[in-house]
Amino acid sequence: MTKLPSPTVAAVLILIAVVFPLFPAIQALGSASTLAVSYASRTVCGIVAEQPTQRILCFRDGQTIFIEPHFSFSAVSGGRNIFCGIRSSGDILICWDFDSSTAAFPWRRIYNNTSIFLENLAVGDEQICATAVGAGNVTCWREGNKAKVGFSSLQFDSISSGYGFSCGILKGNNQFVRCWGRNSSIANVIENGFRNISMATIVAGGSHACGLNISGGLVCKGNNDFGQLDFPSSLAMEFSELALGERHSCGILVSNRSVVCWSGDLRFSVDSIRETSFELISSGSDFVCGLTTSNFSVLCWGPGWSNDSSLSLPKILPGSCVQSSCSDCGVYPLSQTLCSGSGNVCGRCLFNVSTPLPSPPPSPPPTVAAPSSPSAGLKRGLLAFAIVGSVGAFAGICTVLYCLWTGVCFKHKKIHNSVQPTITRAASSTTSNTNNSPVSRSSTIRRQGSRIMRRQRSGTSSKHADKAEEFTLSELAKATNEFSPDNKIGQGSFGVVYRGKLFDGRDVAIKRGETGSKTKKFQEKESAFDSEVAFLSRLHHKHLVRLVGYCEEKDERLLVYEYMKNGALYNHVHDKNNTEKGSSVINSWKMRIKIGLDAARGIEYLHNYAVPPIIHRDIKSSNILLDSNWTARVSDFGLSLMSPGSGCDYQPTKAAGTVGYIDPEYYGLNVLTAKSDVYGLGVVLLELLTGKRAIFKDDEQGGTPVSVVDYAVPVIMVGELAKILDRRVGPPHINEAEAVELVAYTAMHCVHLEGKDRPTMTDVVANLERALNLCDDSPGSNSSGGISIVSE
């Protein structure tokens, strides 16, 4: 094959480095984690967070049980009546025998070697296995006796154990699965099922195993007597962590960290935890336990668990504390606090930049041995050229789409109004632009929105993201009683919002763009429509309003959202009928802090977990909607833009936003960063604290318009917060006072004039979580109206 010239090789390497991050990495937890169960005794154990020593604590029969010895552990795993942990140094493996007749958990050291360290702990019913750090060789024990695995020369990246068998992923390019154990029949069935499939993760259940292949697709093999292999095919590319039991399988969705389970056992329902997000999960034979994202508490459910309430355990680590800078995937938020300064919890890898492409499975030997010929070499050369060309073309297309999206190639950016008055300002003209105006972005933006974060889904691509339904105008007209004024629930610059009921009974909100000729107004409506479909069709989070679908017929542009029963936060805070404490559900400090936290979590998802990151650009109380459970969700992505990445500034030709909420640095210097959204949320927090609009007329100053920032910040700075608190909520209780003060200082920092002085959204979430926890400790702080508020 002809060698490519060195500049071409360098270009190809650069393109590969750019393109490969589009493919998500899968982090294998195997059976070892920081949370595990011993299912026969219904015992749940975890590695405790926020302590200098990462010790193990267990829960059984309503009691918290301290475990000895008092070591720091990196990973734990449980079996039938046994539980094991690897010491943080990796040189000691300790197991505890759980006898339900006694509260004592006797322990025994089954491995102690300071020259060969262990990792990848996997405990099945009675089988205990681990691999040597670096080498990957497997050693297994059963009932305290070291046992041969039959192929000790093989090396594994990860392993997992079930009922009498274990499976692992081989090191190397192929990443094939091998299984072994006393239950050789099921081990052989599973291994044959995974034959020649390159896997990134493997997790064992009772008599089956599931994992994610190197493309991110879910694969399950083994016994299927109870439907434990029948995962929802529509979600095949959506899972991250997995946990398997005897008759069930469960997984965490990448999009919103919620759990989905599949099983023929109808008692195995996730209804009670459907709205809860989890960091990790661990299964027993007939129940599952998970570590919640909101406060690192442990929640268990399933037919084998009597109560779906949280366990009385302290915070459990979401990952091992390691002495590492976590350069591959970054440091997990709050890592230093969780590890009490003794290491870091590494974040999850969102992109795979290191996994080599697998070698193809060996082909059958040819019937005639043919030496290498020029034609064969030419074919290989053409194949390599095709691969290189495809990569380059893909990167080029992405670049063009990015230019079309952002407008930086043409120095144009379309701006539109919102529910409240919107402010736009031309940027300083430093350079002239002689390029022609870009062509319509209607199709290219929506196509990019459907692909940019999409995992490697099977099937053909569509014009719109595959999670957004396409409706006809007649369907939506029927749903709204021909767009009757009686169904109108709001209006913004894009058009009128109607409440509707689809043919299948779903309540929805339908936003209908104003009709008209292709004027500037129509182009702005088109831009808003494009942005909403492109962003919301690929964003799925419990604190973002979900896009159900869209309609695009001639000049008609309609967007269909899930219906938010309790409307906009703005209407509740500034309702003229809301005059005293009992007149509104939101007239409690706990509820207002929770709403602020919900919104912050939605924005944090946009900044840190959407791929690529997104800057909303129009955070305000009228764009924070409340569902039937009073959970706040961020809405209206008509002005949203892709963020250029961490530490980079983005400069559109015009600043856009809403008066009173727009970042003054962005407006004055035309520099947009994620900190602009932080400013907007800071204003919303001040609204929640004071009950004042972002811009209001101050009677004490003769009706002069005043911003809530200028009104509140000076008072907060001098420590006289009580003077400006919304009197409809009433004086905060003792612990509430500390919580409200923390919110006030957080808001004050959010609205600093310079973005560099503002906190990140992760910092804001952490402060608001702490404030809500303080409210939980406050007597008499329940919200009015009988609403039970739970920190999510």
N, C-alpha and C positions, 0 to 999 in steps of 0.2 A: 504494500500500500504506500502511495506517495506521501511523504511527510509534509505536514502543513508548515508553512513558514512560521517562524517564531512569533511575529506580531499577531498572526491569526490565532496561534495557540494562546497567547496572552489574552487576546480578546475573548476567546472562548471561556477561559478560566474566569474572567471577570463576569461574563454573562451567567455562567453556572452559579457563581457566588450570589448573583442578584436573583436568579430565578428559583434556586432551590429553597430559599426561605418561604416560598409560597406553600410548601408542603408541610403539614403539621407534624411535629414529633410526638411520639407516644411514650409516655414515661411508665415503665413497668414497675408495679409495686409487688407483683407476685403474691405470696401469702404473707410476707413480712411487711409490717407497717408500724405505725405508732398506736394503732388500735386493733385489738383482736378479741376473739371470744373462745371460751371453752364451752361447747354447746351442750354437752350432757348435763353439766351442773348449772347451766344458765349463768355463767360467770363472764363478765365483761371487764377487760383490763386495758389500760392505756398508759402512755408515758406523759407525765404531768408537765405542763407548761409553766413558764414564769417562775421557775425555781432554779437555783444554781446547780442542783443535782437533778438530772432528768430521770427521776425514779419512777417505779411502776406503782400504780394504784388500781385496785379492782373493786367491782361492785357485784354483789350477789344477795338475793333475797332482801332487797331494800337496805342493805348495809354496805358502807364503804370499808374496804379492808386494806390495810397497809401491808406491803410486800417487802420481805427481807430477802437478800441483803440490800443495803442502802447504796446501790451503785447508780451510775448514770448508764442508761441503756440507749442503744440506737434503733433497735427494732424488736418487735414482739410478734408472736404467732401462736395460735391456739388450736388444739385438737379436741378429741372426745372428752377426756378427763385430764388433759395435760396442757401446760402452758409453758412457753420457752421465750427467753430473751437473750440477745447478744449484747454484751457489754460494749459501751461506746468505743473502747479501745480495740474491739474486735478479737481479743485474745481469750475471752471466756464465754462459754455458752452455759446458761443455767436453766433448768426446768423445774416447774412446780407441779406436784400431783394434787389435783383438786378432788378431795373426798367430801361429798356433800354432807357427810355425817359430822364433820368438824369444821370449825371456822378457821383452823390453822392450815396454812398452805406450806407443807414441808418442801424444802428445795434441795436439789442436788446439782453439783457441777459435773457436767458430762463432757466438757472440753476445756482444756487450759493449755495454751501453747503460745508463747510470746514470739515465735518465729513465723508461724503461719496463721494469718488472721482470717476470720470468717465474715461472710456477708450472705445475702439472699437466703435468709432463714425461711423454711417452709415446713409447717407441721400439719399432717393429715389427721386421721383418727388416732393412730398410734405411731406413725412414722415421722421421724424428725430428720430433716436434711438441711444441709448448708453447703455453700461453695467457698473455696479458698479465694481470698481477695486477689485480683489480678489474673491468676491462673485459671480459675473457673472449675477446677476439679471438684466433684461432688463426694461428700461423705454423709452417710445416713446412719441413724441409730434407731433401735426399736427396743423398748422396755429396758433402756440403759445399756444395751450391748451394741457395739459397733458392728455394722453390717456392710458387706460388699454390695455395690450397686450393679456389678456385672460389666461395666465399661468405664472404669475409673480413668482411662486414658482420654475420654472425651471431656471437652470443656464447654461450660454453659455460661451464657450471659445472665439468665434468670431461671428460676425454678418455682414450682408450686406443687402442693400435695393434696390429694383427695382421700377417698376411702381405700386404703391399701395400695395406692399407687402414687407416683410422682411424675411430673413432666417438666421438661426444660427446653429452652431455646439454645441451640448450639451457637457457639462463637463463630465468627467468620462471615463471609459474604452471603452464604445461603440462608442462614438463620432458620434452619429447619427444626422441627419438634421431635424429641425423643422421649419415650416414657418407660418406666420400669416400676417394680414393686412386687409384693406377694400376690396382689390381685392382677396377675399377668394377662388374664383374658381381657379385662376392660382397658388395661394399659395398651395392649396391642390394637384394640379397636380404635382408641383415640389416636394413637400414633399413625395408624394407617389412614385415618380420616384427614389428618393434617399433612399427609405425605406430599412433599414437593411444594408446600405453601410456605413462603417466607413470612415469618411472624415477627412482630415487634414486641408483643406481650403474650403471656399465657397465664391463665388462672384456672385452677382445678376446683371442681365441685365434688359431690358425692360419688358419681360415676360418669361424669362428663367434664369437659373443659372448654373454655371459650378464650378468645384472645383477639387482638387487633393485628391484622396483617400490616405489612410495611406501607401500604397505601392508606391505612387508617380504617379499613373495613372490618366489621365484626365477623368472626368465624367461630362456630360452635360445633363440636363433634362429641360422639360418645353415646351413652344411653339416653333415650328420649321418651321413656315410659310416661313421664308426667309433663311433657311439653316444655322441658327446660332448655331445649335447643331452638324453640320456635320464637326467636326474637322478632320484633316488628321490622319487616324488611325496609320500610320507609326510613328507619332510623339507623340503618346499617353503618353509615359513615359518621354518626353523631356522638359516639361514646368515647369516654376517656377511661376512668377507673372501672373495674368490674369486681363483682363479688358473687360467688356461687355457693349454693347449699345443696341439699340432697335432692329436692324436687323443684328448685327454682333457680333463676339466674337474675341478676340485677346489674345495672350499669348507671354511671353518672353521665348526663348529657353535657357536652362541651359548651353548649350555648348558654345555659342558665344554671348549671350545676345541680339540677333537680335529678331525682332518681326514677328510673323506669325499671319495672320487674316483669318477667314473663314466666308463667307456670300454668299447668293444668289445674292446680289447686286454687279454686276460686276464693279461698280464704286469704290468699296471699295478695292483698290489695295495698296500693300506695296512696289511697285517697287521703289518709290522715296526714301525710307528709308531702302532698303534691306540690305545695307552694314553698317548700323548704329547700334551700340550696345546701349542698354538702361538699366538704373538702375531700373526704374519703369514706369508704364503706367497708364493712367486714361481715361475712355471713356465718351463721351457725347452720345446723341441719335444717331448721324450719323457722328461722328468724334472721333479721338483718339489723345491724347497728351502724350508725353513721355519725360522723363528726360534722356539726353544723358550721356553715361559713360565718354566720352572724356573730357567734360568741364562743365557738370551739367547745360547745357542750355536746354530750353524747345522747343520741336518741335511738331507741330500738323499736321495732315493730315486726309484725308477722304472726301467723297462727301459733307459733311456739313461744310468743312473748305476751304476757298478760296485760300489760299497760303500755300505751304508746307515748307516755310522758317522758320528759328528760330524766336522765339518771343523775343522782346526787354525787356526781364526780366534779372535781375542779376542771379548769380548762385543760384540754389535752392537745399536745403538739400536732400540727397538721403535717409535720415531716420531721426527720431526724435533725438534731442540731449538730452541725459539722464545722470543723475548723477549715473553712474554705471561703473564698471570695465569691463563689458561685458564678464564675465568669461565663459559663455556658448559657445559663438561663436566667441569671439575675437573682437577687435576694428577695425572698418572700416578704411582703409587707408586714411590719411589726416584728420582724425577725429578731431584732436585738431584745425587744421586750419579752417575746416568747421564750427565747433561750437565756434570758436573764444575763445577757452580756457574755455568755460562755459559748459563742459560736453563732452560726447562721443556719436558718432553714432556707434551703435553695428553692427558688420558684420553679414552676412547671415550665418545661420547654414548650413554646408555642410553635416553633419552626424547627425542622430537621435539617441541619446543615452538615451533619457529620456522618450519618448513616450511609455507607457505600451502597451502590446499586448491587442487587444480588446477582450472582452468577446463575445462568439458567440451569435447570435440572439436567443431569446427564442424559444424553440422547442414546437410543439403541445403536450398537455398532453397525456401520454400513455393510451391506452384503459384498460390496467390492471396495477394497481399500484403494483410494485415489489420492495421489500426492497433491500437494498444493499446486495450483495452476494459476496462470495469469488471470483467467476469468474469475476464479474464486477470490483472488486478491482484489480484483476490481470490484467484485460484489461487496467485499468487506469495506473497501474504501468508500463506495457509494453509500453504504449503510452508515458509516461514521459521518460522512458529509451530510447525510439526511438528518442525523441526530443533531449535529452542530447547527445546521441550518434551522431546524425546528426550534432549538433553544434560542437562537438569535432572533428569529422571527417573533417568537413569543415575547421576548424581552422588549423588542421594538414596538410591538402592539401595545404592551403595557405602558410604555413611555408615551406613545401617542394618546392613549386613552387618558393618562394622567394629565397631559397638557390640555386635552379637550375639557376634562372635568374642571380643572382648577382655573383655566383661562390664562395661565402664565405665559403660554406660547403666543397669545394674541393680545395680552394686556387688557382683557375684558372680564368683567365679573358682573353677573346680573343680581340685582338687589330687589327685594320686595318688602312690602309692609307686613305687619302682623296684627294681632287683635288690638293692641294698643298702638299709639303713634310710633312710627319707626323713624329712626334717624339715619340718613345717609350723607356721606361727605366725600367729595372727590379727593383722590390722593394728590400729593404734590407731583407736578409733572416734571420729572427729571430727565426723561428720555422721550423721544418721539417714536411713534409706532406707525409704520407704513404698511403693515400687513393687512390683508383683507380680513373681513370678519369671518369668524369660524362658521362652518356649516351647522345645521341643527344638531344638537347633542341628544335629542330625544331617545334614539335607539342606542347610541354608544354608551351613554351614562347608565341606562338601566341594565345593559348587558354587562358592564363592568361591575355594577352593584351585585349582580347575581353570581359573579365568578370570583370576585376578589378575595373573599374569605371562604368560599365554598371548598369543602373538602373534596377529595377526588371521588365525586359521585358518579355512579354508572348511569347510562342512558344518554340521550341527546340533550344538548343545551336548548334553552328556550329564550325568547326575547326578554322575558322578565324572570326574576328569581323563581325557583320552583316552589317556594313556600307561599307565594302570593297568588290568590285566585283571580281569574279574569272574569268580570261580570259584564253583562250587556246593559245598555242604558235602560231598556224596558224592565229588566229585573230590578234595578235599583229604583226606578220610578214606582213600580208596584210596591216595593218595600217601604217607600216613604209616602204612600197614598198620593202618588203623582206630585211629589215634592210639595206637599200641602204646607201652608204657613203654620198649621197647628203642630206640625212635626219639627219645626225649626227650633234648634236649641242653641244656636250661636252664629256668629258671623265674624269673618276676618278678611284680610286683604285678598286671600285666595278665593274666597267665596263664602257661601252659606253652608252651615253644618246642620244636618237633619238627623233626627233619630229614625231608625228604620228597623224592620223585622224581616230577615231573609226568609226564603221559602222553607228552609229547614228549621225555622223557629229561633235562630240566633238573633239577639239584639245587637245592633251595630250603630255606629255613628258614621254618617256619609257626608264627606266634604265635597261639595260641588263647586268647581271653578266657574268663575264668571265667563259667560259666553261672549263672543264678539269676534271682530276681524283680527287679523294678525298684526296687531299694533304692539307697541312697547308693553302695554298691559298684558296682552296675550302672551308675549314672550316671557314676561316675569312669571305669569301663571304656569307656563310650560316649564320654566326652570324650577319652580317650587315643586311641581308634580314630579319632575325627574328626580330631584333630590330625595323626596319622601319615599318614592318607590325604590330607588337605588340603595338608600341606607336602611330603611326599616325592614325591607324584605330579607335582609341578611342579619339583622340584629334581633336577638331573642333574650330578653332579660326581664325578670319580674318587676323591675322598676322602670321599664320603657313601655310605652303604649304600643300594642302589637298591631301591625298592619295586616288586615284580613285579605284585602285584595284591591283591585283597581278597575277602572273602566276608561277606555280611550276610543271614542268614536267621533270622527271628524274633528270638530272644535271642542267637543266635550271632554273634560278631564275630571274624573271623580276618584276619590280615595275612600276606601272602606276600612274602618278601624273597629276594634272591639269597643263596645259601649262602656263608658266610664260613668257609672250610675250617679256618683256624687259630684260630678262636674269639676270645675277648675278651682284650685286653691284660692285664687284671686277673689272669686265670688263669695267664698265663705269668710275670708278675713275682712273683706271690705263691704259686706252686705249691710245695707242700712237697717235691716231688721235684726241684725245681730247686735243687740244692745246690752246684754248682760250675760253673766256666766252660764246660765242654764239655757240660753237661746241657741246654742250651737254645739255640736259634738266637738269641734276643734277648740273650744274654750277651756282647754286644760293644757298645762305646760308639757305634760308627758306626751300628749297627742301632737302638739306642735313640734316638739323635738323629734318625735318619730317621723313626722312628715318631712322635716328637713333632712333627716338621715336617709329616708327612702330616696329622696331626690338626689342626694349626694352619691348614693350607691349607684344609681342609674348613670349619673355623669361620670363617675369613676370607671364604670364599665366602658363607656365610650372612649375615655382617655387611655386606659391601660390594657383593656382586653379585646376591644374591637380590632380587627386587622383589615386594613390599616387603621390607626387611631383616628378618632373623629372629634372635631371641635363643633359644638352645637351652635354657637354664636347668638342664640336668642333665649338664654335662660331667664325666665321670669315667672311670676306666680300664676299668670294666666296660661302658661305652658306646662304647668304641673297639675295633672289631673288625678282625681281620687276615685278608686273603684268602689265596688259595693262593700268591701271590707275596710275602707278608708286607708288603703295602701296607696301611696303616692307614686305616680309614674310620669316620667318626662315625655313630652310630646312635641310635635311640630318640628320637623327636620328640614323645612323648606330653605333655611339659610345655612344648613350645616355644610362643612367642608372637611376633606381629609386633612389630617395633621401631617406635616412633613416628617415627623419623628421627634424623638426626645432631644431637647436642647436646640432645636431649630426654630427660626422665626419664619412666619409665612406672611407675605405682603400682597394682598389683593389690591386692585386699583381703587376700590371704594370700601370704606368702613360701613358696616351694617349692623343693626340691632334695634333696640327699643329704648326710647328716652327714659332715663333714670336707671337703666340696667346696663347700658353699654360701657365697656371698659374704657375709661378716659385715656389710657395709654394707647389703646387700639384706635380710638377716635382721633387722638391728637397726632400720633406718629405713624398711624396706619400699619402697626405691627401686631399681627394676630398670633397668639399662642394659646395653649390650653388654659393658661392663667386668666384669659378673658372670660371663660366659663366660670372660673372660681369667683371672679368679681360679681358676675350675675347672681350666683348662688348666695354670696355674701349679702347682696341687697335683699334677696328673698328671706334670708334669716333675720335681717333687721325688720322686715315687714311682719314676720311671725312674732318677734319680740315686742314691737311697738304698736302693731295694728295700723300703722300708717302706710299710705300708698308710697310707691317709689318716688313720685313727685306729688306733693300735696300743698294745699294753701294753709299757711300757718296764721291762725287768727291772732296770735300774739304779735305778729309782724305785719298786721294790716292786710292780711290775705295774700301776702307775697308768696309765690310758688317757692317751695323749699324741697330739696332732695332729702330722703330719709337718711342718706349717708351723712350729710352736713348736720342733720338734726340729732342723730344718735351718737355718732363717733366721739365728738367732744365730751359728751356726758359719760360715756363708757370709760374714756381715758381718765377722767377725774374720780372714778369710782362711785358715781351717783346713779347707777343703773336703775334703781327703783323709781326714779322720777319719770322715766320714759316707758316703763313696761305697760303693756295693754291692760287697762283696768278691767276689761270684760273677763279676763282670765282670773283675776284676783291675785293676791300676794302669794308667792311660791312658798311651799313648806320648807323646812330646814334643809333637807337634802336637795329638794328641788331648787332652792336658792343657789346652791353651788352649781347645779346643772345648768340653770339659766345663765349664770355668770360665765360658765365655760362656753356656752353657745355665743354669748355676747362678745367675748374676747376673740373667739374664732371668727365671727362675722367681721369684727373690726380689722383683723389681719387680712381677711379675704378682700376687703375693699381698699387696701393700700393703693396709692396712686401708681406705683411701679410694680410691674408683674413679678420682678425678682424678689420682692419682699412679701409676696403672698404665699400661703402654703399650697402644697399640691392637693389634689382632690383626695388622695389616699390619706393625707394628714387630716383633712377635714372629716372624712368618714370616721377615722379613729377617735377624734375628739367628740363627735356627735354620738358615737357608740358609748363612750365613757359617760357622756351626759345622760343618755337614756338609762344606763345602768344605775346611775346615781338616783334617778327618779324611781327605779324599781325598789330602791332601799328606803324610799320616803313613805311614811305612813299617810294614808288618806290621799294619795296622789293618783288614784284611778281616774280615768277620764269620765266625763259626764255622759249621760245617756246610756249607761250600762254597757258601753263598748269595752271589751277585754282586749287590751293591747299587749302584744307579745313582741319582744325584740327579735327581729327576723335576721 
